Amino acid sequence: MKMLMIGIAAGGLSMLAATAPSQARDYKYCLYEGGEVAAGDCSFVTYAQCQASASGRVADCRINPRWAYGRQLRR
């Protein structure tokens, strides 16, 4: 009985962890195709990662505007 309760508790905790919302994070680089962000793809930490994803496509990498302008101090 005790093992059954432990199993149910562990299963419940694992389901809670799986459904928890992910943490929002603004990555530094975005992939642009045709002058626009490619399907909202701002998921690159380094410029090299973005360039590797842009390789073979008509795409380029730029700094994410949310990352660049989100840290300015107000006067």
PyMOL Python script that loads the backbone (N, CA, C, O; Angstrom):
from pymol import cmd

cmd.read_pdbstr("""\
ATOM      1  N   MET A   1       0.827  -1.187   0.000  1.00  0.00           N
ATOM      2  CA  MET A   1       0.000   0.000   0.000  1.00  0.00           C
ATOM      3  C   MET A   1       0.880   1.262   0.000  1.00  0.00           C
ATOM      4  O   MET A   1       0.611   2.242  -0.695  1.00  0.00           O
ATOM      5  N   LYS A   2       1.931   1.187   0.806  1.00  0.00           N
ATOM      6  CA  LYS A   2       2.822   2.333   0.896  1.00  0.00           C
ATOM      7  C   LYS A   2       3.491   2.599  -0.453  1.00  0.00           C
ATOM      8  O   LYS A   2       3.630   3.757  -0.844  1.00  0.00           O
ATOM      9  N   MET A   3       3.906   1.560  -1.166  1.00  0.00           N
ATOM     10  CA  MET A   3       4.549   1.712  -2.476  1.00  0.00           C
ATOM     11  C   MET A   3       3.565   2.286  -3.501  1.00  0.00           C
ATOM     12  O   MET A   3       3.953   3.069  -4.368  1.00  0.00           O
ATOM     13  N   LEU A   4       2.298   1.895  -3.400  1.00  0.00           N
ATOM     14  CA  LEU A   4       1.274   2.416  -4.301  1.00  0.00           C
ATOM     15  C   LEU A   4       1.118   3.919  -4.106  1.00  0.00           C
ATOM     16  O   LEU A   4       1.026   4.663  -5.082  1.00  0.00           O
ATOM     17  N   MET A   5       1.088   4.364  -2.875  1.00  0.00           N
ATOM     18  CA  MET A   5       0.945   5.796  -2.582  1.00  0.00           C
ATOM     19  C   MET A   5       2.163   6.582  -3.079  1.00  0.00           C
ATOM     20  O   MET A   5       2.014   7.688  -3.597  1.00  0.00           O
ATOM     21  N   ILE A   6       3.348   6.025  -2.927  1.00  0.00           N
ATOM     22  CA  ILE A   6       4.564   6.684  -3.403  1.00  0.00           C
ATOM     23  C   ILE A   6       4.524   6.787  -4.922  1.00  0.00           C
ATOM     24  O   ILE A   6       4.894   7.817  -5.487  1.00  0.00           O
ATOM     25  N   GLY A   7       4.075   5.723  -5.585  1.00  0.00           N
ATOM     26  CA  GLY A   7       3.974   5.721  -7.047  1.00  0.00           C
ATOM     27  C   GLY A   7       2.982   6.757  -7.544  1.00  0.00           C
ATOM     28  O   GLY A   7       3.257   7.457  -8.518  1.00  0.00           O
ATOM     29  N   ILE A   8       1.840   6.863  -6.895  1.00  0.00           N
ATOM     30  CA  ILE A   8       0.829   7.856  -7.280  1.00  0.00           C
ATOM     31  C   ILE A   8       1.361   9.269  -7.063  1.00  0.00           C
ATOM     32  O   ILE A   8       1.168  10.139  -7.912  1.00  0.00           O
ATOM     33  N   ALA A   9       2.021   9.501  -5.952  1.00  0.00           N
ATOM     34  CA  ALA A   9       2.584  10.818  -5.671  1.00  0.00           C
ATOM     35  C   ALA A   9       3.658  11.188  -6.689  1.00  0.00           C
ATOM     36  O   ALA A   9       3.697  12.328  -7.152  1.00  0.00           O
ATOM     37  N   ALA A  10       4.515  10.258  -7.039  1.00  0.00           N
ATOM     38  CA  ALA A  10       5.573  10.519  -8.020  1.00  0.00           C
ATOM     39  C   ALA A  10       4.969  10.799  -9.390  1.00  0.00           C
ATOM     40  O   ALA A  10       5.434  11.689 -10.103  1.00  0.00           O
ATOM     41  N   GLY A  11       3.944  10.052  -9.759  1.00  0.00           N
ATOM     42  CA  GLY A  11       3.277  10.282 -11.042  1.00  0.00           C
ATOM     43  C   GLY A  11       2.616  11.654 -11.090  1.00  0.00           C
ATOM     44  O   GLY A  11       2.674  12.340 -12.111  1.00  0.00           O
ATOM     45  N   GLY A  12       2.000  12.045 -10.008  1.00  0.00           N
ATOM     46  CA  GLY A  12       1.362  13.368  -9.944  1.00  0.00           C
ATOM     47  C   GLY A  12       2.373  14.494 -10.052  1.00  0.00           C
ATOM     48  O   GLY A  12       2.143  15.488 -10.741  1.00  0.00           O
ATOM     49  N   LEU A  13       3.493  14.328  -9.365  1.00  0.00           N
ATOM     50  CA  LEU A  13       4.532  15.351  -9.432  1.00  0.00           C
ATOM     51  C   LEU A  13       5.133  15.452 -10.825  1.00  0.00           C
ATOM     52  O   LEU A  13       5.426  16.551 -11.296  1.00  0.00           O
ATOM     53  N   SER A  14       5.317  14.319 -11.487  1.00  0.00           N
ATOM     54  CA  SER A  14       5.886  14.362 -12.834  1.00  0.00           C
ATOM     55  C   SER A  14       4.918  15.013 -13.810  1.00  0.00           C
ATOM     56  O   SER A  14       5.353  15.697 -14.737  1.00  0.00           O
ATOM     57  N   MET A  15       3.615  14.817 -13.625  1.00  0.00           N
ATOM     58  CA  MET A  15       2.636  15.472 -14.500  1.00  0.00           C
ATOM     59  C   MET A  15       2.620  16.970 -14.256  1.00  0.00           C
ATOM     60  O   MET A  15       2.476  17.743 -15.204  1.00  0.00           O
ATOM     61  N   LEU A  16       2.762  17.396 -13.022  1.00  0.00           N
ATOM     62  CA  LEU A  16       2.816  18.826 -12.726  1.00  0.00           C
ATOM     63  C   LEU A  16       4.045  19.474 -13.347  1.00  0.00           C
ATOM     64  O   LEU A  16       3.963  20.580 -13.882  1.00  0.00           O
ATOM     65  N   ALA A  17       5.164  18.802 -13.280  1.00  0.00           N
ATOM     66  CA  ALA A  17       6.393  19.342 -13.856  1.00  0.00           C
ATOM     67  C   ALA A  17       6.288  19.433 -15.370  1.00  0.00           C
ATOM     68  O   ALA A  17       6.832  20.362 -15.966  1.00  0.00           O
ATOM     69  N   ALA A  18       5.610  18.501 -15.997  1.00  0.00           N
ATOM     70  CA  ALA A  18       5.482  18.497 -17.452  1.00  0.00           C
ATOM     71  C   ALA A  18       4.543  19.590 -17.944  1.00  0.00           C
ATOM     72  O   ALA A  18       4.695  20.061 -19.071  1.00  0.00           O
ATOM     73  N   THR A  19       3.576  20.005 -17.127  1.00  0.00           N
ATOM     74  CA  THR A  19       2.611  21.009 -17.558  1.00  0.00           C
ATOM     75  C   THR A  19       2.956  22.413 -17.074  1.00  0.00           C
ATOM     76  O   THR A  19       2.215  23.356 -17.350  1.00  0.00           O
ATOM     77  N   ALA A  20       4.054  22.566 -16.366  1.00  0.00           N
ATOM     78  CA  ALA A  20       4.436  23.891 -15.879  1.00  0.00           C
ATOM     79  C   ALA A  20       4.817  24.786 -17.058  1.00  0.00           C
ATOM     80  O   ALA A  20       5.457  24.321 -18.002  1.00  0.00           O
ATOM     81  N   PRO A  21       4.434  26.056 -17.017  1.00  0.00           N
ATOM     82  CA  PRO A  21       4.779  26.940 -18.131  1.00  0.00           C
ATOM     83  C   PRO A  21       6.281  27.144 -18.223  1.00  0.00           C
ATOM     84  O   PRO A  21       6.982  27.211 -17.214  1.00  0.00           O
ATOM     85  N   SER A  22       6.756  27.240 -19.454  1.00  0.00           N
ATOM     86  CA  SER A  22       8.187  27.461 -19.635  1.00  0.00           C
ATOM     87  C   SER A  22       8.528  28.923 -19.371  1.00  0.00           C
ATOM     88  O   SER A  22       7.671  29.801 -19.476  1.00  0.00           O
ATOM     89  N   GLN A  23       9.746  29.163 -19.040  1.00  0.00           N
ATOM     90  CA  GLN A  23      10.205  30.506 -18.730  1.00  0.00           C
ATOM     91  C   GLN A  23      10.447  31.268 -20.028  1.00  0.00           C
ATOM     92  O   GLN A  23      11.144  30.782 -20.919  1.00  0.00           O
ATOM     93  N   ALA A  24       9.874  32.453 -20.131  1.00  0.00           N
ATOM     94  CA  ALA A  24      10.093  33.283 -21.316  1.00  0.00           C
ATOM     95  C   ALA A  24      11.526  33.809 -21.296  1.00  0.00           C
ATOM     96  O   ALA A  24      12.045  34.214 -20.255  1.00  0.00           O
ATOM     97  N   ARG A  25      12.143  33.792 -22.456  1.00  0.00           N
ATOM     98  CA  ARG A  25      13.514  34.272 -22.541  1.00  0.00           C
ATOM     99  C   ARG A  25      13.726  34.914 -23.893  1.00  0.00           C
ATOM    100  O   ARG A  25      13.337  34.357 -24.919  1.00  0.00           O
ATOM    101  N   ASP A  26      14.331  36.066 -23.901  1.00  0.00           N
ATOM    102  CA  ASP A  26      14.640  36.750 -25.145  1.00  0.00           C
ATOM    103  C   ASP A  26      16.065  36.414 -25.545  1.00  0.00           C
ATOM    104  O   ASP A  26      17.026  36.828 -24.896  1.00  0.00           O
ATOM    105  N   TYR A  27      16.182  35.654 -26.626  1.00  0.00           N
ATOM    106  CA  TYR A  27      17.500  35.287 -27.125  1.00  0.00           C
ATOM    107  C   TYR A  27      18.076  36.430 -27.950  1.00  0.00           C
ATOM    108  O   TYR A  27      17.335  37.280 -28.443  1.00  0.00           O
ATOM    109  N   LYS A  28      19.377  36.451 -28.098  1.00  0.00           N
ATOM    110  CA  LYS A  28      20.063  37.593 -28.686  1.00  0.00           C
ATOM    111  C   LYS A  28      19.900  37.710 -30.198  1.00  0.00           C
ATOM    112  O   LYS A  28      19.887  38.826 -30.716  1.00  0.00           O
ATOM    113  N   TYR A  29      19.777  36.601 -30.922  1.00  0.00           N
ATOM    114  CA  TYR A  29      19.752  36.660 -32.388  1.00  0.00           C
ATOM    115  C   TYR A  29      18.482  36.061 -32.965  1.00  0.00           C
ATOM    116  O   TYR A  29      17.930  35.094 -32.439  1.00  0.00           O
ATOM    117  N   CYS A  30      18.024  36.672 -34.085  1.00  0.00           N
ATOM    118  CA  CYS A  30      16.852  36.207 -34.819  1.00  0.00           C
ATOM    119  C   CYS A  30      17.248  35.877 -36.245  1.00  0.00           C
ATOM    120  O   CYS A  30      18.157  36.482 -36.812  1.00  0.00           O
ATOM    121  N   LEU A  31      16.557  34.918 -36.806  1.00  0.00           N
ATOM    122  CA  LEU A  31      16.749  34.518 -38.197  1.00  0.00           C
ATOM    123  C   LEU A  31      15.726  35.270 -39.038  1.00  0.00           C
ATOM    124  O   LEU A  31      14.526  35.184 -38.779  1.00  0.00           O
ATOM    125  N   TYR A  32      16.190  36.006 -40.040  1.00  0.00           N
ATOM    126  CA  TYR A  32      15.318  36.787 -40.913  1.00  0.00           C
ATOM    127  C   TYR A  32      15.349  36.209 -42.318  1.00  0.00           C
ATOM    128  O   TYR A  32      16.414  35.901 -42.852  1.00  0.00           O
ATOM    129  N   GLU A  33      14.165  36.064 -42.912  1.00  0.00           N
ATOM    130  CA  GLU A  33      14.047  35.647 -44.305  1.00  0.00           C
ATOM    131  C   GLU A  33      13.191  36.685 -45.018  1.00  0.00           C
ATOM    132  O   GLU A  33      12.062  36.952 -44.608  1.00  0.00           O
ATOM    133  N   GLY A  34      13.727  37.267 -46.083  1.00  0.00           N
ATOM    134  CA  GLY A  34      12.972  38.265 -46.833  1.00  0.00           C
ATOM    135  C   GLY A  34      12.699  39.534 -46.047  1.00  0.00           C
ATOM    136  O   GLY A  34      11.690  40.198 -46.283  1.00  0.00           O
ATOM    137  N   GLY A  35      13.567  39.878 -45.129  1.00  0.00           N
ATOM    138  CA  GLY A  35      13.415  41.108 -44.347  1.00  0.00           C
ATOM    139  C   GLY A  35      12.543  40.974 -43.119  1.00  0.00           C
ATOM    140  O   GLY A  35      12.437  41.922 -42.340  1.00  0.00           O
ATOM    141  N   GLU A  36      11.914  39.830 -42.921  1.00  0.00           N
ATOM    142  CA  GLU A  36      11.058  39.629 -41.763  1.00  0.00           C
ATOM    143  C   GLU A  36      11.586  38.470 -40.929  1.00  0.00           C
ATOM    144  O   GLU A  36      12.313  37.610 -41.425  1.00  0.00           O
ATOM    145  N   VAL A  37      11.216  38.462 -39.675  1.00  0.00           N
ATOM    146  CA  VAL A  37      11.633  37.371 -38.803  1.00  0.00           C
ATOM    147  C   VAL A  37      11.012  36.081 -39.337  1.00  0.00           C
ATOM    148  O   VAL A  37       9.802  36.008 -39.552  1.00  0.00           O
ATOM    149  N   ALA A  38      11.835  35.084 -39.546  1.00  0.00           N
ATOM    150  CA  ALA A  38      11.380  33.803 -40.106  1.00  0.00           C
ATOM    151  C   ALA A  38      10.535  33.058 -39.089  1.00  0.00           C
ATOM    152  O   ALA A  38      11.063  32.379 -38.209  1.00  0.00           O
ATOM    153  N   ALA A  39       9.224  33.186 -39.212  1.00  0.00           N
ATOM    154  CA  ALA A  39       8.280  32.463 -38.347  1.00  0.00           C
ATOM    155  C   ALA A  39       8.570  32.684 -36.857  1.00  0.00           C
ATOM    156  O   ALA A  39       8.398  31.770 -36.050  1.00  0.00           O
ATOM    157  N   GLY A  40       9.006  33.886 -36.495  1.00  0.00           N
ATOM    158  CA  GLY A  40       9.281  34.187 -35.091  1.00  0.00           C
ATOM    159  C   GLY A  40      10.471  33.449 -34.535  1.00  0.00           C
ATOM    160  O   GLY A  40      10.506  33.128 -33.347  1.00  0.00           O
ATOM    161  N   ASP A  41      11.449  33.175 -35.377  1.00  0.00           N
ATOM    162  CA  ASP A  41      12.586  32.358 -34.953  1.00  0.00           C
ATOM    163  C   ASP A  41      13.683  33.220 -34.328  1.00  0.00           C
ATOM    164  O   ASP A  41      14.677  33.545 -34.978  1.00  0.00           O
ATOM    165  N   CYS A  42      13.494  33.575 -33.088  1.00  0.00           N
ATOM    166  CA  CYS A  42      14.499  34.312 -32.317  1.00  0.00           C
ATOM    167  C   CYS A  42      14.994  33.391 -31.212  1.00  0.00           C
ATOM    168  O   CYS A  42      14.855  33.689 -30.026  1.00  0.00           O
ATOM    169  N   SER A  43      15.573  32.269 -31.618  1.00  0.00           N
ATOM    170  CA  SER A  43      15.936  31.236 -30.657  1.00  0.00           C
ATOM    171  C   SER A  43      17.429  30.934 -30.640  1.00  0.00           C
ATOM    172  O   SER A  43      17.835  29.803 -30.372  1.00  0.00           O
ATOM    173  N   PHE A  44      18.241  31.939 -30.924  1.00  0.00           N
ATOM    174  CA  PHE A  44      19.677  31.702 -31.035  1.00  0.00           C
ATOM    175  C   PHE A  44      20.450  32.504 -29.999  1.00  0.00           C
ATOM    176  O   PHE A  44      20.276  33.717 -29.885  1.00  0.00           O
ATOM    177  N   VAL A  45      21.297  31.828 -29.255  1.00  0.00           N
ATOM    178  CA  VAL A  45      22.107  32.468 -28.225  1.00  0.00           C
ATOM    179  C   VAL A  45      23.333  33.119 -28.852  1.00  0.00           C
ATOM    180  O   VAL A  45      23.732  34.213 -28.453  1.00  0.00           O
ATOM    181  N   THR A  46      23.933  32.445 -29.837  1.00  0.00           N
ATOM    182  CA  THR A  46      25.133  32.979 -30.476  1.00  0.00           C
ATOM    183  C   THR A  46      24.876  33.256 -31.952  1.00  0.00           C
ATOM    184  O   THR A  46      23.976  32.682 -32.565  1.00  0.00           O
ATOM    185  N   TYR A  47      25.677  34.136 -32.497  1.00  0.00           N
ATOM    186  CA  TYR A  47      25.594  34.473 -33.917  1.00  0.00           C
ATOM    187  C   TYR A  47      25.928  33.248 -34.775  1.00  0.00           C
ATOM    188  O   TYR A  47      25.320  33.044 -35.826  1.00  0.00           O
ATOM    189  N   ALA A  48      26.884  32.440 -34.332  1.00  0.00           N
ATOM    190  CA  ALA A  48      27.278  31.240 -35.073  1.00  0.00           C
ATOM    191  C   ALA A  48      26.122  30.242 -35.181  1.00  0.00           C
ATOM    192  O   ALA A  48      25.954  29.614 -36.226  1.00  0.00           O
ATOM    193  N   GLN A  49      25.326  30.085 -34.126  1.00  0.00           N
ATOM    194  CA  GLN A  49      24.163  29.201 -34.170  1.00  0.00           C
ATOM    195  C   GLN A  49      23.174  29.681 -35.226  1.00  0.00           C
ATOM    196  O   GLN A  49      22.645  28.889 -36.005  1.00  0.00           O
ATOM    197  N   CYS A  50      22.936  30.979 -35.238  1.00  0.00           N
ATOM    198  CA  CYS A  50      21.994  31.555 -36.193  1.00  0.00           C
ATOM    199  C   CYS A  50      22.514  31.385 -37.618  1.00  0.00           C
ATOM    200  O   CYS A  50      21.754  31.024 -38.517  1.00  0.00           O
ATOM    201  N   GLN A  51      23.801  31.642 -37.828  1.00  0.00           N
ATOM    202  CA  GLN A  51      24.389  31.501 -39.158  1.00  0.00           C
ATOM    203  C   GLN A  51      24.307  30.056 -39.651  1.00  0.00           C
ATOM    204  O   GLN A  51      24.076  29.821 -40.837  1.00  0.00           O
ATOM    205  N   ALA A  52      24.490  29.117 -38.778  1.00  0.00           N
ATOM    206  CA  ALA A  52      24.390  27.710 -39.168  1.00  0.00           C
ATOM    207  C   ALA A  52      22.973  27.381 -39.626  1.00  0.00           C
ATOM    208  O   ALA A  52      22.789  26.606 -40.565  1.00  0.00           O
ATOM    209  N   SER A  53      21.984  27.957 -38.976  1.00  0.00           N
ATOM    210  CA  SER A  53      20.599  27.709 -39.360  1.00  0.00           C
ATOM    211  C   SER A  53      20.251  28.430 -40.667  1.00  0.00           C
ATOM    212  O   SER A  53      19.425  27.946 -41.442  1.00  0.00           O
ATOM    213  N   ALA A  54      20.872  29.574 -40.910  1.00  0.00           N
ATOM    214  CA  ALA A  54      20.607  30.344 -42.127  1.00  0.00           C
ATOM    215  C   ALA A  54      21.334  29.781 -43.337  1.00  0.00           C
ATOM    216  O   ALA A  54      21.002  30.123 -44.472  1.00  0.00           O
ATOM    217  N   SER A  55      22.305  28.938 -43.115  1.00  0.00           N
ATOM    218  CA  SER A  55      23.110  28.379 -44.192  1.00  0.00           C
ATOM    219  C   SER A  55      22.239  27.607 -45.185  1.00  0.00           C
ATOM    220  O   SER A  55      21.425  26.770 -44.795  1.00  0.00           O
ATOM    221  N   GLY A  56      22.424  27.906 -46.476  1.00  0.00           N
ATOM    222  CA  GLY A  56      21.671  27.227 -47.517  1.00  0.00           C
ATOM    223  C   GLY A  56      20.327  27.842 -47.807  1.00  0.00           C
ATOM    224  O   GLY A  56      19.601  27.338 -48.663  1.00  0.00           O
ATOM    225  N   ARG A  57      19.968  28.906 -47.131  1.00  0.00           N
ATOM    226  CA  ARG A  57      18.693  29.600 -47.366  1.00  0.00           C
ATOM    227  C   ARG A  57      18.983  31.053 -47.692  1.00  0.00           C
ATOM    228  O   ARG A  57      20.097  31.538 -47.492  1.00  0.00           O
ATOM    229  N   VAL A  58      17.985  31.729 -48.188  1.00  0.00           N
ATOM    230  CA  VAL A  58      18.101  33.172 -48.401  1.00  0.00           C
ATOM    231  C   VAL A  58      17.690  33.818 -47.070  1.00  0.00           C
ATOM    232  O   VAL A  58      16.562  34.287 -46.914  1.00  0.00           O
ATOM    233  N   ALA A  59      18.612  33.831 -46.136  1.00  0.00           N
ATOM    234  CA  ALA A  59      18.318  34.315 -44.791  1.00  0.00           C
ATOM    235  C   ALA A  59      19.559  34.955 -44.198  1.00  0.00           C
ATOM    236  O   ALA A  59      20.683  34.687 -44.622  1.00  0.00           O
ATOM    237  N   ASP A  60      19.330  35.811 -43.204  1.00  0.00           N
ATOM    238  CA  ASP A  60      20.444  36.405 -42.480  1.00  0.00           C
ATOM    239  C   ASP A  60      20.080  36.523 -41.008  1.00  0.00           C
ATOM    240  O   ASP A  60      18.931  36.315 -40.619  1.00  0.00           O
ATOM    241  N   CYS A  61      21.061  36.856 -40.210  1.00  0.00           N
ATOM    242  CA  CYS A  61      20.876  36.942 -38.765  1.00  0.00           C
ATOM    243  C   CYS A  61      21.052  38.377 -38.300  1.00  0.00           C
ATOM    244  O   CYS A  61      21.943  39.093 -38.757  1.00  0.00           O
ATOM    245  N   ARG A  62      20.192  38.780 -37.389  1.00  0.00           N
ATOM    246  CA  ARG A  62      20.265  40.120 -36.801  1.00  0.00           C
ATOM    247  C   ARG A  62      20.007  40.013 -35.308  1.00  0.00           C
ATOM    248  O   ARG A  62      19.525  38.998 -34.806  1.00  0.00           O
ATOM    249  N   ILE A  63      20.340  41.086 -34.621  1.00  0.00           N
ATOM    250  CA  ILE A  63      20.085  41.115 -33.175  1.00  0.00           C
ATOM    251  C   ILE A  63      18.579  41.224 -32.945  1.00  0.00           C
ATOM    252  O   ILE A  63      17.888  41.982 -33.625  1.00  0.00           O
ATOM    253  N   ASN A  64      18.096  40.473 -31.999  1.00  0.00           N
ATOM    254  CA  ASN A  64      16.686  40.482 -31.628  1.00  0.00           C
ATOM    255  C   ASN A  64      16.333  41.862 -31.071  1.00  0.00           C
ATOM    256  O   ASN A  64      16.949  42.302 -30.099  1.00  0.00           O
ATOM    257  N   PRO A  65      15.354  42.557 -31.663  1.00  0.00           N
ATOM    258  CA  PRO A  65      14.992  43.894 -31.169  1.00  0.00           C
ATOM    259  C   PRO A  65      14.531  43.886 -29.711  1.00  0.00           C
ATOM    260  O   PRO A  65      14.793  44.839 -28.978  1.00  0.00           O
ATOM    261  N   ARG A  66      13.855  42.832 -29.285  1.00  0.00           N
ATOM    262  CA  ARG A  66      13.423  42.758 -27.885  1.00  0.00           C
ATOM    263  C   ARG A  66      14.620  42.659 -26.954  1.00  0.00           C
ATOM    264  O   ARG A  66      14.595  43.201 -25.850  1.00  0.00           O
ATOM    265  N   TRP A  67      15.659  41.976 -27.388  1.00  0.00           N
ATOM    266  CA  TRP A  67      16.864  41.858 -26.574  1.00  0.00           C
ATOM    267  C   TRP A  67      17.632  43.171 -26.579  1.00  0.00           C
ATOM    268  O   TRP A  67      18.117  43.612 -25.537  1.00  0.00           O
ATOM    269  N   ALA A  68      17.745  43.804 -27.755  1.00  0.00           N
ATOM    270  CA  ALA A  68      18.543  45.021 -27.891  1.00  0.00           C
ATOM    271  C   ALA A  68      17.921  46.213 -27.172  1.00  0.00           C
ATOM    272  O   ALA A  68      18.620  46.983 -26.513  1.00  0.00           O
ATOM    273  N   TYR A  69      16.604  46.360 -27.303  1.00  0.00           N
ATOM    274  CA  TYR A  69      15.951  47.549 -26.752  1.00  0.00           C
ATOM    275  C   TYR A  69      15.253  47.293 -25.427  1.00  0.00           C
ATOM    276  O   TYR A  69      14.778  48.236 -24.795  1.00  0.00           O
ATOM    277  N   GLY A  70      15.180  46.078 -25.004  1.00  0.00           N
ATOM    278  CA  GLY A  70      14.487  45.746 -23.761  1.00  0.00           C
ATOM    279  C   GLY A  70      15.260  46.095 -22.512  1.00  0.00           C
ATOM    280  O   GLY A  70      14.693  46.090 -21.419  1.00  0.00           O
ATOM    281  N   ARG A  71      16.536  46.396 -22.640  1.00  0.00           N
ATOM    282  CA  ARG A  71      17.355  46.639 -21.444  1.00  0.00           C
ATOM    283  C   ARG A  71      17.759  48.095 -21.275  1.00  0.00           C
ATOM    284  O   ARG A  71      18.653  48.404 -20.487  1.00  0.00           O
ATOM    285  N   GLN A  72      17.109  48.989 -22.007  1.00  0.00           N
ATOM    286  CA  GLN A  72      17.437  50.397 -21.872  1.00  0.00           C
ATOM    287  C   GLN A  72      16.828  50.957 -20.596  1.00  0.00           C
ATOM    288  O   GLN A  72      15.746  50.553 -20.172  1.00  0.00           O
ATOM    289  N   LEU A  73      17.522  51.865 -20.015  1.00  0.00           N
ATOM    290  CA  LEU A  73      17.035  52.520 -18.804  1.00  0.00           C
ATOM    291  C   LEU A  73      16.212  53.749 -19.180  1.00  0.00           C
ATOM    292  O   LEU A  73      16.548  54.472 -20.118  1.00  0.00           O
ATOM    293  N   ARG A  74      15.160  53.969 -18.456  1.00  0.00           N
ATOM    294  CA  ARG A  74      14.338  55.160 -18.701  1.00  0.00           C
ATOM    295  C   ARG A  74      14.944  56.348 -17.991  1.00  0.00           C
ATOM    296  O   ARG A  74      15.510  56.224 -16.905  1.00  0.00           O
ATOM    297  N   ARG A  75      14.817  57.499 -18.621  1.00  0.00           N
ATOM    298  CA  ARG A  75      15.339  58.717 -18.008  1.00  0.00           C
ATOM    299  C   ARG A  75      14.255  59.521 -17.358  1.00  0.00           C
ATOM    300  O   ARG A  75      14.526  60.580 -16.793  1.00  0.00           O
TER     301      ARG A  75
END
""", "prot")
cmd.dss("prot")
cmd.show_as("cartoon", "prot")
cmd.util.cbc("prot")
cmd.orient("prot")
